[in-house]
Amino acid sequence: MVDNCLFYNKKKKAVGALVKSSPAPHTDLPSTVKTWWPSCICSSLWYDAVRFQHRVPLQPSASGPAQRLEVRNGPQSARVWRFASLLCDLSVHHFAIIRELHIAFHPGFNLLTGETGAGKSILVGALNLILGGRASQEMIQTGASEASVEALFDIGGQFAIQSRLRQSDLLSGDELVIRRSVSRGGRNRVLVNGQMISVQELQQIGGMLVSISGQHEHQRLLDPAMQLDLLDASGDLEPLRREVSNHYESFVRASEQLHKLQKAREERAGQLELMAFQLQELQAARLQPSEDDDLEQELNLLKHAATLAEATHQAHELLYGKRGSVLDELARVQGQLETLSRIDVAQQGLLQQLEQGRLHLQELAHALQQYGRQVHFDPQRLAAVEDRLAAIQRLSRKYGGRVSDLLERIARTQTDLAQGESFAEEQARLEGERHEIHHRYLINAMELSRKRRALAAQVADDIQKALSSLDMPKARFTIRFDPENLEQPMDSLSLAAHGLDQVEFLLSANPGEEVKPLAKVASGGELSRILLALKSLLSLKGQAETLVFDEVDAGIGGRTAELVGLQLQRLATRHQVICITHLPQIASYAKHHYRVTKDVGSTETTARIETLSTDERVEELARMLGGLSISAKTRAHALEMLNRSQGLSH
């Protein structure tokens, strides 16, 4: 019969245990356990029942966010919870007042205590940094050049993260090592399994690993936006909500494009009207290419018609028209050359040259005669040309350039007007596109609203039951929607990225009181318990495997604190829980207890952490119970509290 034993991962690190009795379990594992360990069980284990007589293979079966394994054939069956992922180690260097710190976390309920200001919340800040939180140089320890945080996760059963890492070629077996450093020079480096990634990628991965409830998160619970986030998370509605958000963003983009187009169209409306008038004026002129050059030349001829006619007549007369003309004289020259060529045959070429010249002069005389017949003064044509040129010059002064420039302006204006007409077509297209996006948004948003309303009643009932177990037996919890119903015109619904709904959590803590918004009626202690109830509910919905609570004990004490501790202990059977508290009632329920202390030196202040043994836990609980003065009675009370709380865990 095996009452106590430890289980180890492949690196021989103890990560789980079967524990029946209070002494520390021995490490001599049965050979049969070693045989089925690598093939049947992932390294992230926690056991809440611990006795079996016949060592038989474990049979896995899905049950919630963890997997429940049972030894079925023994006289007493052992229930084993297998976690999908586990925060194994956290190393912090030069972070705030932490010079160097290493902490090994375990499955189940891990607890951190210490005096106020010792640095407990600094550890949560370091963990938040490793999950993609905001970095600043203020995090770096005084005198250091760089702060760094490194975390080791076991993700053997976290298939979603494995798939995410595999897509980015970051997967390295069952282990995930995240390291982030911040330097004074502003350098911010993130390494995942040795490969550099962006902070945005880290945030996506970190959100699948750890959920942190900070010191003031119970106050954020008063924010209706966070209330809606929690409602959606409790029903796995985030995928549908993302679709709604994507449609909303598309709708906003289409609306912005349409607005810009309408604004541009309005701004150009006056311009288009002016351009249409200008085009009409230019087209009415019926301008022809080079028309101004041709008219200017014709005007010059018309103005000098008399001079041209006289010059033409005189030239023709000198060449051909009267006795003693040039051609007559050439005839006499021709007679002399004929005499010359008869005597000197070699000079016949001179006669030929003269003959050619005489022919050219005859052609010239004929051309002058023809031109003279065409040249005449036409006052009507002169007036028409002058009027046409005046009209062209008027357009040139108005629009600039010559006729060629005016013709180019006509073509350009026609193009601009055509584009102006396309505004209407583009607007119609965008309006149709926006209408289609709006339609898709409403379909998904209405579906999301219906699912939220169906979910809200169950969530309210579950929270009310959880509050009853947290010392609020008469509490009533409801969720109010705005709008109250969806039976109203679509145009009256307010569109938003989160959908059509606004929700508000309502509470009545005492009988006879009507439910009212949390902001008006809930105390700090009640808010803390509501937040814990919600986190417990979310833990059943497959949220992050490691849950961190930084001082979830705000505003509570006594019996309520014990019930909160018990709730955290129960939560730790399905999730790894890391909690910071000042209350011994909560601390006594933890399985693993760490104490954070602060050393104040002459030149620096540093924080350190230590794992507490059973005796040290009793002493720490006594300190939390009795303050500065710790008596034997206080220690006895602390021991009794610890034994009672640990007994409830079995």
C-alpha positions in Angstrom: 0.0 0.0 0.0 1.3 3.4 -1.0 0.3 6.2 1.4 2.8 8.9 0.4 4.8 9.5 -2.7 6.1 12.3 -4.9 5.9 12.4 -8.7 8.6 14.0 -10.8 8.8 15.4 -14.3 11.4 14.4 -16.8 13.9 16.7 -15.2 13.5 15.0 -11.9 11.7 17.9 -10.3 8.8 17.0 -7.9 5.6 18.5 -9.3 2.9 16.4 -7.6 2.3 14.1 -4.7 0.0 11.5 -3.3 -0.2 12.6 0.4 -2.2 10.7 3.1 -0.4 11.5 6.3 1.2 14.7 7.6 4.9 13.6 7.4 6.8 14.6 4.3 6.3 12.0 1.5 9.2 9.8 0.7 10.8 9.9 -2.7 11.2 6.1 -3.4 8.7 5.8 -6.3 7.3 2.4 -7.1 8.6 1.1 -10.4 5.1 0.7 -11.8 4.6 4.4 -11.2 7.8 5.2 -13.0 6.5 3.1 -15.9 3.3 4.8 -16.5 4.4 8.3 -15.5 6.0 9.4 -18.8 3.2 8.1 -21.0 0.1 8.6 -19.0 0.5 11.8 -17.0 1.7 15.3 -17.8 4.0 16.9 -15.3 1.5 19.4 -14.0 -0.3 17.3 -11.3 -2.2 17.9 -8.1 -3.8 15.2 -6.0 -6.8 15.7 -3.6 -7.3 12.1 -2.7 -4.4 9.9 -1.8 -4.8 6.3 -1.1 -4.8 3.2 -3.3 -3.6 -0.4 -2.7 -3.2 -1.8 -6.1 -0.9 0.1 -8.4 -2.9 0.2 -11.7 -2.7 2.4 -14.8 -4.5 5.7 -14.5 -7.4 6.3 -16.9 -7.8 9.9 -18.0 -11.2 11.6 -18.5 -12.0 15.2 -19.3 -13.5 17.2 -16.5 -13.5 21.0 -16.5 -10.3 23.0 -17.2 -8.2 20.3 -15.6 -8.3 16.6 -16.4 -9.5 14.2 -13.7 -7.7 10.9 -13.5 -9.0 8.1 -11.4 -7.5 4.8 -10.1 -10.6 2.7 -10.5 -9.6 -0.8 -9.4 -8.4 -0.3 -5.9 -10.5 -0.6 -2.8 -10.3 3.2 -2.5 -10.0 5.3 -5.7 -7.6 8.2 -5.9 -8.7 11.3 -7.7 -6.0 13.1 -9.6 -6.3 16.6 -11.2 -4.0 17.3 -14.1 -3.5 21.0 -14.9 -3.1 22.2 -18.5 -0.3 24.6 -17.5 1.6 25.4 -14.4 3.9 28.3 -13.3 6.9 26.4 -12.0 9.6 29.0 -11.4 9.9 32.8 -11.2 13.3 34.5 -11.2 13.6 38.2 -10.6 16.8 40.4 -10.9 17.2 44.0 -10.0 13.5 44.7 -10.0 12.4 47.5 -7.6 13.8 46.5 -4.2 14.5 42.9 -5.3 18.2 42.4 -6.1 17.9 38.7 -6.9 15.1 36.3 -6.0 14.0 32.8 -7.1 10.8 31.2 -6.2 9.6 27.7 -7.1 5.8 27.5 -7.2 3.8 24.3 -6.8 0.5 23.0 -8.0 -2.5 23.9 -5.8 -2.7 26.8 -3.3 0.5 28.9 -3.0 0.4 31.7 -0.5 2.7 34.8 0.1 2.6 36.7 3.4 4.8 39.3 5.0 4.8 42.7 6.6 3.3 45.6 4.6 5.9 47.0 2.2 8.0 43.9 2.3 7.7 43.5 -1.5 4.9 40.9 -1.9 3.0 43.0 -4.5 6.3 43.7 -6.2 6.4 40.0 -7.1 3.0 40.3 -8.7 4.3 43.3 -10.6 7.2 41.2 -11.8 4.8 38.5 -12.9 2.7 41.0 -14.6 5.7 42.2 -16.5 6.5 38.7 -17.8 2.9 38.4 -19.0 3.2 41.6 -21.2 2.4 44.3 -18.7 3.7 47.9 -19.1 7.4 48.4 -18.5 9.1 51.5 -17.2 12.6 52.4 -16.0 11.2 53.0 -12.5 11.1 49.2 -12.2 14.9 49.0 -12.3 16.6 48.7 -8.9 18.6 51.8 -7.9 22.2 51.4 -9.0 21.4 48.7 -11.6 21.4 49.1 -15.4 18.8 46.5 -16.2 15.9 44.7 -14.5 14.9 41.2 -15.7 12.3 38.6 -14.9 12.2 35.0 -16.1 9.4 32.5 -15.7 9.2 28.8 -16.4 5.9 27.3 -17.3 4.9 23.7 -17.8 2.5 23.7 -20.7 2.2 19.9 -21.2 -1.6 19.9 -21.3 -2.1 23.5 -22.6 -2.8 22.6 -26.2 -4.1 26.0 -27.2 -0.8 27.6 -26.1 1.2 24.8 -27.8 -0.7 25.5 -31.0 0.0 29.2 -30.7 3.7 28.7 -30.1 3.9 26.1 -32.9 2.5 28.6 -35.4 5.3 31.0 -34.5 8.0 28.3 -34.3 8.4 28.9 -30.6 7.3 25.5 -29.2 10.0 23.7 -27.3 8.6 20.5 -25.7 6.4 20.9 -22.6 8.3 23.8 -21.2 7.8 27.5 -21.9 10.5 29.9 -20.7 9.7 33.6 -20.9 12.3 36.2 -20.2 11.8 40.0 -20.2 14.4 42.7 -19.5 14.1 46.5 -19.2 17.2 48.7 -19.4 17.8 52.3 -18.5 18.5 53.0 -22.1 14.9 52.2 -22.9 15.6 48.8 -24.4 12.8 46.3 -23.8 13.6 42.7 -24.8 11.2 39.7 -24.7 12.4 36.2 -25.2 10.2 33.1 -25.5 12.1 29.9 -25.5 15.2 31.9 -26.5 13.5 33.7 -29.4 12.7 37.4 -29.5 9.0 38.3 -29.8 7.0 41.5 -29.5 5.2 42.7 -26.3 1.9 42.3 -28.2 2.6 38.6 -28.9 3.7 38.2 -25.2 0.3 39.6 -24.1 -1.6 37.1 -26.2 0.4 34.2 -24.7 0.4 35.6 -21.2 -3.4 35.9 -21.1 -3.7 32.2 -21.7 -1.4 31.3 -18.8 -2.2 33.5 -15.9 -5.0 35.7 -14.6 -4.1 38.4 -12.1 -6.5 40.0 -9.7 -4.7 43.1 -8.5 -5.0 45.0 -5.2 -7.7 47.3 -6.6 -9.5 45.0 -9.0 -12.5 44.7 -6.7 -12.9 48.5 -7.1 -12.7 48.1 -10.9 -15.7 45.7 -10.4 -17.8 48.9 -10.0 -17.1 49.7 -13.7 -20.0 48.6 -15.9 -17.5 47.9 -18.7 -15.6 45.4 -16.6 -18.9 43.9 -15.5 -19.8 43.3 -19.1 -16.3 41.8 -19.7 -16.8 39.4 -16.8 -20.3 38.4 -18.0 -19.0 37.6 -21.5 -16.0 35.7 -20.1 -18.3 33.5 -17.9 -20.1 32.3 -20.9 -17.3 31.9 -23.5 -18.9 34.8 -25.5 -15.6 36.4 -26.4 -15.4 34.9 -29.9 -18.8 36.2 -30.8 -18.0 39.5 -29.1 -14.8 39.8 -31.3 -16.9 39.3 -34.4 -19.2 42.1 -33.2 -16.2 44.3 -32.5 -14.7 43.5 -35.9 -18.0 44.4 -37.7 -18.2 47.6 -35.6 -14.7 48.6 -36.5 -15.5 48.0 -40.2 -18.7 50.0 -39.8 -16.7 52.9 -38.2 -14.1 52.8 -41.1 -16.9 52.8 -43.7 -18.6 55.7 -42.0 -15.4 57.7 -41.8 -14.7 57.1 -45.5 -18.3 58.1 -46.4 -18.0 61.2 -44.2 -14.7 62.2 -45.9 -16.2 61.7 -49.3 -19.3 63.7 -48.4 -17.1 66.5 -47.0 -14.9 66.5 -50.1 -18.0 66.5 -52.3 -19.5 69.4 -50.4 -16.2 71.3 -50.5 -16.0 70.7 -54.3 -19.7 71.4 -55.0 -19.0 75.1 -55.5 -15.9 74.4 -57.5 -17.7 72.0 -59.7 -20.4 74.6 -60.4 -17.7 77.1 -61.3 -15.9 74.6 -63.5 -19.1 73.7 -65.3 -19.6 77.4 -66.1 -16.1 77.9 -67.2 -16.3 74.8 -69.4 -19.5 76.0 -71.0 -17.8 79.4 -71.7 -14.7 77.8 -73.3 -16.7 75.3 -75.3 -19.0 78.1 -76.6 -15.9 79.8 -78.1 -15.4 76.8 -80.4 -11.7 77.2 -80.3 -9.6 75.5 -82.9 -5.9 74.4 -82.6 -3.5 77.3 -83.7 -6.5 79.5 -84.4 -4.9 82.5 -82.7 -1.8 82.2 -84.9 -3.8 81.9 -88.1 -6.0 84.8 -87.3 -3.1 87.0 -86.3 -1.4 86.3 -89.7 -4.7 87.0 -91.6 -5.2 90.2 -89.7 -1.7 91.4 -90.7 -2.5 90.7 -94.4 -5.8 92.4 -94.2 -4.3 95.5 -92.7 -1.7 95.8 -95.4 -3.8 94.7 -98.4 -3.3 98.0 -100.4 0.5 97.9 -99.9 0.6 94.3 -101.0 -1.6 95.0 -104.1 0.6 97.9 -105.2 3.9 96.0 -104.6 2.6 93.0 -106.5 1.4 95.2 -109.4 4.7 97.1 -109.7 6.8 93.9 -109.5 4.6 92.3 -112.3 4.9 95.4 -114.5 8.7 95.5 -114.1 9.0 91.9 -115.0 6.5 91.5 -117.8 3.9 94.2 -118.1 5.4 97.1 -120.0 8.0 98.0 -122.8 11.5 97.7 -121.5 10.5 95.1 -118.9 13.0 92.6 -117.5 11.7 89.9 -119.8 12.0 92.2 -122.9 15.6 93.0 -122.0 16.3 89.3 -121.5 15.0 88.7 -125.0 17.7 91.1 -126.3 20.3 89.4 -124.2 19.2 86.0 -125.6 19.8 87.3 -129.2 23.4 88.2 -128.3 24.1 84.9 -126.7 22.7 83.0 -129.7 25.3 84.9 -131.8 28.0 84.0 -129.3 27.1 80.3 -129.2 27.1 80.0 -133.0 30.6 81.2 -133.1 31.8 79.5 -130.0 29.9 76.2 -129.6 31.5 75.8 -126.2 29.4 78.7 -124.8 26.0 77.2 -125.7 25.6 76.5 -121.9 25.4 80.2 -121.3 22.4 80.3 -123.6 20.7 77.4 -121.7 21.2 79.1 -118.4 19.6 82.3 -119.7 16.7 80.3 -121.0 16.1 78.7 -117.6 16.3 82.0 -115.9 13.8 83.5 -118.3 11.4 80.6 -117.6 11.7 81.2 -113.8 11.0 84.9 -114.3 7.9 84.1 -116.4 6.7 81.8 -113.6 7.4 84.5 -111.0 5.5 87.0 -113.1 2.5 84.6 -113.4 2.6 84.0 -109.6 2.6 87.7 -108.9 -0.3 88.1 -111.2 -2.2 85.4 -109.4 -1.4 86.7 -106.0 -2.4 90.2 -107.1 -5.8 89.0 -108.0 -6.2 87.5 -104.5 -5.1 90.5 -102.6 -7.9 92.9 -101.9 -9.1 94.9 -98.9 -12.2 93.4 -97.2 -13.4 95.6 -94.4 -16.0 93.1 -93.2 -13.5 90.3 -93.0 -11.1 92.6 -91.2 -13.7 93.4 -88.6 -14.6 89.8 -88.2 -11.0 88.8 -87.7 -10.5 91.6 -85.2 -13.6 90.6 -83.3 -12.6 86.9 -83.2 -9.1 87.8 -81.9 -10.6 90.1 -79.3 -12.8 87.3 -78.0 -9.8 84.9 -77.9 -7.7 87.4 -76.1 -10.4 88.0 -73.6 -10.5 84.3 -72.7 -6.7 84.2 -72.7 -6.6 87.1 -70.1 -9.2 85.4 -68.0 -7.8 81.8 -68.0 -4.2 82.5 -69.0 -2.2 81.2 -72.0 -2.9 81.0 -75.7 -5.5 78.9 -77.6 -3.4 75.7 -77.0 -3.5 76.3 -73.2 -7.2 77.0 -73.3 -7.8 73.7 -75.2 -5.8 71.9 -72.5 -7.9 73.6 -69.8 -11.1 72.4 -71.5 -9.8 68.8 -71.4 -8.7 69.1 -67.8 -12.0 70.6 -66.7 -13.9 67.8 -68.4 -11.9 65.3 -66.5 -12.5 67.1 -63.2 -16.2 67.3 -63.8 -16.3 63.6 -64.7 -14.5 62.8 -61.4 -17.1 65.0 -59.6 -19.8 62.8 -61.1 -17.9 59.7 -59.8 -18.3 61.1 -56.3 -22.0 60.3 -56.4 -21.2 56.7 -57.6 -18.5 56.3 -54.9 -20.9 57.6 -52.3 -23.6 55.2 -53.4 -21.1 52.3 -53.2 -19.9 53.3 -49.7 -23.4 53.7 -48.5 -24.3 50.2 -49.7 -21.2 48.8 -48.2 -21.9 50.5 -44.8 -25.4 49.3 -44.9 -24.3 45.7 -45.4 -21.7 45.9 -42.6 -24.4 47.4 -40.3 -26.7 44.6 -41.2 -24.0 42.0 -40.3 -23.2 43.9 -37.1 -26.8 43.8 -36.0 -27.2 40.1 -36.7 -24.2 39.2 -34.6 -24.9 41.9 -32.0 -28.5 40.7 -31.5 -27.3 37.1 -31.2 -24.7 38.2 -28.6 -27.4 40.1 -26.7 -29.7 37.1 -26.6 -27.0 34.9 -25.4 -26.0 37.4 -22.7 -29.5 37.6 -21.4 -29.8 33.9 -21.3 -26.5 33.6 -19.6 -27.1 36.5 -17.1 -29.8 34.6 -15.1 -27.5 31.6 -14.7 -24.5 33.7 -13.8 -26.5 35.7 -11.2 -27.7 32.4 -9.7 -24.2 30.9 -9.5 -22.8 34.1 -8.0 -25.6 34.2 -5.4 -24.8 30.6 -4.4 -21.1 31.4 -4.2 -21.9 34.4 -2.1 -23.9 32.3 0.2 -20.8 30.1 0.8 -18.8 33.3 1.5 -20.9 34.4 4.5 -23.5 36.3 2.5 -26.4 33.8 2.8 -29.2 36.4 2.3 -27.6 38.2 -0.6 -29.5 38.7 -3.9 -27.5 39.3 -7.0 -29.0 40.2 -10.4 -27.8 41.7 -13.7 -29.7 44.5 -15.3 -29.6 45.2 -19.0 -29.9 48.5 -20.9 -31.9 48.4 -23.2 -34.2 46.1 -21.1 -35.4 44.4 -24.2 -34.5 44.2 -27.9 -38.1 44.8 -29.2 -37.5 48.3 -30.4 -36.6 50.0 -33.7 -33.1 49.2 -34.9 -32.3 52.9 -35.4 -32.8 53.5 -31.7 -30.2 51.0 -30.7 -26.8 52.4 -29.7 -23.9 50.7 -31.6 -20.6 50.0 -29.8 -17.7 47.7 -30.1 -18.9 45.5 -27.3 -22.4 45.2 -28.8 -25.8 46.7 -28.1 -25.9 46.2 -24.3 -24.9 48.0 -21.2 -25.0 45.9 -18.1 -25.0 46.7 -14.4 -24.5 44.3 -11.5 -27.1 44.8 -8.7 -26.8 43.6 -5.1 -29.0 43.3 -2.1 -26.8 42.2 0.8 -29.6 42.1 3.4 -33.2 40.8 3.5 -35.8 43.4 2.7 -33.5 45.7 0.7 -34.1 46.1 -3.0 -31.2 45.3 -5.4 -29.1 48.4 -6.3 -26.0 49.0 -8.3 -22.8 47.8 -6.6 -21.4 51.3 -6.5 -24.2 52.4 -4.2 -24.5 49.5 -1.8 -21.5 47.2 -1.9 -18.8 47.5 0.8 -15.1 46.7 0.1 -15.5 43.2 1.7 -18.6 42.5 -0.3 -16.9 43.5 -3.5 -13.9 41.2 -2.7 -16.3 38.3 -2.2 -18.2 39.1 -5.4 -14.9 39.2 -7.3 -13.8 35.9 -5.8 -17.2 34.4 -6.7 -16.8 35.6 -10.3 -13.2 34.3 -10.5 -14.3 30.9 -9.2 -17.1 30.8 -11.8 -14.7 31.8 -14.6 -12.3 29.1 -13.4 -14.9 26.5 -14.5 -15.0 28.0 -18.0 -11.5 27.1 -19.1 -9.8 30.4 -18.3 -6.1 30.8 -17.4 -4.8 27.9 -15.4 -2.8 30.0 -12.9 -4.9 32.4 -10.8 -3.2 35.2 -8.9 -5.0 37.1 -6.1 -3.2 40.1 -4.7 -4.9 40.8 -1.3 -8.3 39.4 -2.1 -9.0 39.9 1.6 -9.9 43.6 1.4 -12.6 44.5 3.8 -13.1 41.1 5.3 -12.1 39.2 8.4 -13.1 36.5 11.0 -15.5 33.9 9.7 -15.8 35.5 6.3 -12.0 35.3 5.9 -12.1 31.6 6.7 -14.8 31.0 4.1 -12.7 32.9 1.5 -9.7 30.8 2.4 -11.8 27.6 2.0 -13.1 28.9 -1.4 -9.5 29.5 -2.5 -8.5 26.1 -1.3 -11.3 24.5 -3.3 -10.4 26.6 -6.3 -6.8 25.3 -6.0 -8.0 21.7 -6.7 -8.7 22.8 -10.3 -6.2 25.6 -10.7 -2.8 26.7 -9.5 -3.6 29.5 -7.1 -1.1 32.2 -5.9 -2.5 34.5 -3.2 -1.2 37.4 -1.2 -2.9 38.0 2.1 -2.6 39.7 5.5 -5.2 37.4 7.1 -4.2 34.3 9.0 -7.6 32.7 8.4 -6.9 32.7 4.6 -3.2 31.8 5.0 -3.9 28.7 7.0 -5.7 27.1 4.0 -2.7 27.3 1.7 -0.7 24.2 0.8 2.5 26.0 0.2 3.4 29.1 2.3 6.1 31.7 1.4 7.2 34.6 3.5 8.5 37.8 2.0 10.8 40.0 4.1 12.6 43.2 3.6 16.2 43.9 4.7 16.9 47.6 5.2 20.7 48.3 5.0 22.6 51.5 5.2 22.8 51.8 1.4 20.0 49.8 0.0 16.8 48.0 0.8 16.2 44.4 -0.6 13.4 41.9 -0.5 13.9 38.2 -0.1 11.6 35.2 0.1 11.6 31.9 1.9 9.5 28.7 1.9 8.1 28.0 5.3 8.1 24.7 7.1 5.2 23.6 9.2 6.8 25.1 12.4 7.6 28.3 10.5 4.1 28.5 9.2 2.8 28.3 12.8 5.1 31.1 13.8 4.0 33.2 10.8 0.3 32.6 11.5 1.0 33.6 15.1 2.6 36.8 14.0 -0.4 37.5 11.8 -2.7 36.8 14.7 -0.9 38.5 17.5 1.2 41.2 16.0 4.3 42.2 17.9 3.5 40.1 21.0 3.4 36.4 20.3 2.4 34.2 23.2 2.2 30.4 23.6 -1.5 30.8 23.5 -1.2 32.6 20.1 1.0 29.8 18.8 -1.4 27.2 19.9 -4.2 29.1 18.2 -2.2 29.3 15.1 -1.4 25.5 15.1 -5.0 24.7 15.7 -6.1 27.0 12.8 -3.5 25.4 10.5 -4.4 21.8 11.4 -8.1 22.5 11.0 -7.7 24.2 7.7 -5.4 21.5 6.3 -7.7 18.8 7.5 -10.6 20.3 5.4 -8.5 19.8 2.3 -8.7 16.1 2.5 
